[in-house]
Amino acid sequence: MTKPPKVHRDVPAWKGLRTAAVGTAAFDDAESGAAFLEEACDTLRGEGFEAVVGPMDGSTWGTYRLQTWSDGSPAFLMEPAGGPEDLAAYERAGFKIAELHVSATAAPGSRGFAERVRGVSVESWNGRDPEALLSGAHALVMEGFRTTPFFTPVPEAMFLERYAPLLAHADPRFILRALDHDGNLRGLTLAFPDPMRQGAIVLKTYVGTVPGAGRAMADRIHALAGELGFREVVHALMRSGIASEAQSRKFGGTVFRRYALMGRLL
């Protein structure tokens, strides 16, 4: 390993325990990777930590997860990669799966879900005033993901700094807002054409405060993808067992990659 991963000591708790995280890095081989992890665990145990997770660069705002299975299809933008020996290294060091995540692919085209949601209308962003869009998105994301494991609230300024460059290169047609009858923002979806997985739209993030708003926005993304000639919609990096994974199946999603966050009790 050319550069060992950073060990993060200020991370959200796992299982209510004082937790540290091993950052992302590709191990050269399973043996040396396991040795590094064992040494890190010994050190952290001596410092009073009770659990270690990895790979995770501090929280879910950083890069995290390793791949556990793939169908061999191309990567997509912002997909965690790591190295082929990472899973074996963690397993040799006594780590077990703490969380499972999947990515799936589905055919474009509407499934008619948008017409079934009452109380909101879905529209594409007009491309103007990205700061106002992100300010509203910050409040939605902080509320929508507050109970998600390893999620850490961040200030609005940090949120804007992270997402502003992405919006600068986005296609506004795939940035969707769900508005109620009074024009209040009740949902947001971020999707983008993928320069790495040609012909794909990546559905990266969607959050809504009205039941069905997320499904309505996802349906509009699929409809737009079909209208504009894209061949697939990637449902990216969904945590297993939550609504987005079930939603993906309703759109006919087929899993093409699996990932895990690994954990070990000390």
N, C-alpha and C positions, 0 to 999 in steps of 0.2 A: 504494500500500500504506500503510494508515494507521499500522501499526507493523511495522517490519522484523523478520524472524525473528532469534532469538538464534543466535549461532554457538557451538557447544559444542566445547571443546578436549580434554576428558577422556572419550573414548568408546572402545569396543572397536575393535580393529584390523580393517581390511578388507584381505584379501589379504596379511596379515602386515605391513602398512605403517602408519606413523604417520598416524592418521586423525582428522579433525575432522568435525563434523556441522552442517548447517544445519537449524535448528529449523523447526517447522511454522508456516506463515502463508500466507494467501491473497494471491497477487500480483494487483494490479489489472489488469495486462496482461503479455503475454509479453515485450515489449521491456524494460520497466523491471525486471521480475523477472530477466531474463537479465543485465541490467547489474549488478544487486545481486550475483548469483551470481558473475559474472566478477570483480568487485571483491573479494568475499570470498575467492575462490580465489587471487587475486594476493597478498592479505595473508597468507593461510595458507601459501602457498609461501615467502614471505619469512621466515616463522617456522619453517621446517623441516618442515612437514607434507608428506606424500607423497600423500595421497588425501583426498577429501571425499565424504561421502554425505549424502543428504537426501531428503525432509524427515524428520528424526528428532530428537526432543527428548531427546538425550543417550544413550539406549539403548532397548531394546525395552520397558522399563518405562514409558517416556514415549510420547506419541503419535508415530506414525511412519507412513510410506507415503502415497502419493497415488493417486487413482483414475485408471486408464487406460482403462477401459471399463465401461459400465453398460447394463443392459437397460431402465433407467428406472423400476424398481420402487422402492418406498419404502426409506428408510434404516432401519437398526436401531440400537438403543442401543449406544453406544461405537464406532460405525463411523467410521473416519477420513474426513473430508470434504475439507478444503482448498478450492481454487478452480478454476474451469474453465480458467484460464490457466496453472496450475502446471506441468503436464507440458510444455507448449510452452516455458515459460521455462527449465526444466531442460535440455531438448533443445537450445535455442538456445545455452545456455552450455556445451555440449559434454559433458553428462552422458549416460550410458548406463544401461540397467537393470542394477542390481546384484542384486536379488532380486525375484521375482514372488510374489504372493499372490492368493488367490481366496476368494470367499464363494459358497456354493451353497445351494439350497433343495431339500428332499426332503419327500415325503409322510409323515405320521405313521403309526404302526403298527409292530409288531415284525416283524423279518425272521428271528427265530429264532436269532440269534447268541448270546444270553445262555446258552442251554442247552448250547452246545458248549464252554464254557470250564470246565476242571477246576481245582480248587484254590482257587477264590475264590467268595464269595457277594456279590451286589450288593444293597445296601439304601439306602433314603433316609435322609438325616440326620434325627434326631429334633427338631431345632431347639434343642437345649440345649447349653450350654457351647461357644459359637462359638470361643472362644480355643483350646480344646483341639483342635477340628477344624482350625483354621488352623495351629496349631503342627505337627500331623502333615502338613498339606498343604505347609507350607514345605519340609520335608525332601524330600518327593516331587518338588516342582517344581524345587528346586535340583539334584537328581540327574537328573531326567528331561529337563531342558532345558539341561544344562551344556554340551553340544556344539553347541547352536544358535547360528548366527552372530549376533553383536551382543548376545547374552544376557550380562547381568552379574549375578553372585550378589549378593543383598542380605541384610542381617541380618533375623532373624526379627521383630524389633520393627517394622521398616519394612514387611515383608510383611503383618503383622497390621493395621497402620495403613491400608494400602491397601485390604485386602479386607473389613475389619470393617463399614464402612458398606454395602457391597454385600450382605453376609449379613443385615444388619439389615432389609433390604427384600425379601429373597429368599423364594421359596416353597420350604420345606425338602424338599418332595417331589422337586424337581429338583436337589437337591444330593445326589449319590450317592457312596457309599463302597464300595470293593471290599475285602473282608476275607478273610484266609486262615483256615484251620481253627483257628488259635490266636487269632483275633481281631485280628491285626496289620493295620494299614492298608496295603494294597498298591495302591490306586488311588483317585483322586478325580475327580469330574466336576462342573463348575459350569455350570448352564444356568438360564435364567430366562425367564418370560413377558415379551414385549417391549411396552412401552407405546407405542412409535413405529410398529412394523410390526404392526398389529393382527392377532390370530389366530396369531401366530408364537411359537414357543419358540426362543430363541437358545442354541445349544450353543457355548459360548465356550471352555472349557478342559477338557481331560481328559488325565490322565497316569496311567500304570500301570507297575508293576514286574514284572508277571506277563504273559507273552504272552497276548493275547486279552482282557485285562481292560478295555482301553479300548473295544474293540468291544462287549463285553458291557454296559458302562455306556451307551454310545451307543444300543444296542438298547433298553435300559430307558427311556431318554429318549424315544425314538420311540414306544415302547409307551404310556408315560404320556401323551404328547401326544395320541395317538389316543383313549385312554380318557377324557380330560378335554375333548375337543371342539376341540382346536386344529387349524388347517388346514395348518400347515407347520412344519418344523423347519429353522432356518437353521444351516448349518455355517459358522461365522464365521471369517474371517481366517486361512485355512490357507496355510502356505508351500508353494509348488508343488514337487513332486518328493519330498515326504516321505509318511510313512504316513497322516497324516490326510486328505490329498487322495485317496489310493487308497481309504481307508475310506469317504469320502463317496460315491465312485462305487458302492461295494457297496450303499449305501443308496439308490441311484437319484438321487443329488444332481445338480442341474443348475446350472451356474455362472450367477450373475446379476450379479456384479461382479468386476472385476480391479483389482489395485493393484500398485504398484511402489515399491521403494526405489531411488533413483537414485544413481549413483556416478561419480566422475571422478578419474582419476589426474593428479597434478600434475607 
